[in-house]
Amino acid sequence: YMIACNSRTYVGSSKTLYDRLLEHRQKLLNNKHSNDFMQKAFNKYGINSFKYEILEFCSPESRILREKYYIDTLKPNFNLQRELLLLLI
């Protein structure tokens, strides 16, 4: 999945997509999101500036590799752990 706010993006993956997107939304609404960059953008631009997009449905076993593919391709600038993920795979 991808979360976008203006020109900034975040790419993630989850076995339970709906729950994960809901978790992002709830944490942003409560000013408790662990991604400070995303939280600041949310506080500044508001909920209507955030768009959620499903990039691909895939098997749970391949989701990390597919996430890495989208991180490499789209180069999301909200991803704080992008470099760590690249090192692990």
N, C-alpha and C positions, 0 to 999 in steps of 0.2 A: 504494500500500500504506500501511498504518498500523501503527505499533508503539505499543503501549500498556503503561503500567506504572502501576497504580492509577488515579489521575485524570489523569495526564499522558500526552500523545500526541505522536507524530511522524508526519508525512505525507511520503512521498517517491514517486518514480517511477523506473522503470528499464526499459531495453530487455531486460535479462536479469534478471528478477525473482528467480528462485531464487538466482543468484549474488550479487545485491545483499543479499538477506536473510541469506544465509550469511556474507557479509562483515561485516554489522552484528554478527551473533552472535559470530563469531570475534574481532573487535576488542574487543567487550565482555568476552568470556571472558578475553582476554589483557590487559585493563586498558589498551587502546591506542586506544579510540574517540576520535575528534576532537570529539565532542559531550560536553563536560564534564558538562552537566546529566544526560544520559542515562547516562553512565558512573557518576556518583555514585549515581544511583537504582539502577542495576544492582548496584553494590557493596553498597548498603544493603539492598535487598529481594531480590536474587538472581534467578536465571534463571527460576524458576517464576512470578515476578510479571510477566514480560514476555510479552505476547501479540502475535502477528503476524496481520494481517488483510489480505486482498486487497480493496481497495475497488472496483476496476474494471479490466477488461481493455480496452485501447484500442490504437490504432495508435501506432507509435513517433513519428509526426509530431505527434500530438495530445497526447502524454503530459504535456508541460509545461503546456499549457493546462488539462488535467484536474487536474494536481497543484495548480495555482493555484486552481481551483474548490474543491477539497477543503480547501485551506489557508484560503481565504476563508470557507467554510461551517463547518468544524469548529474553526477557530482553535486549531491544535495548539500546545501550550506548550513542547514540546521543540525545535521548529524554530528554530534560531539565525539562519538567513538568511531568515526569512520576509519581513521588510521589503524586503530586497534583491530577492527574487524578485518581489514586488509592483511594484517600481519598474521592473524589466526588461520586464514584459509590459504 
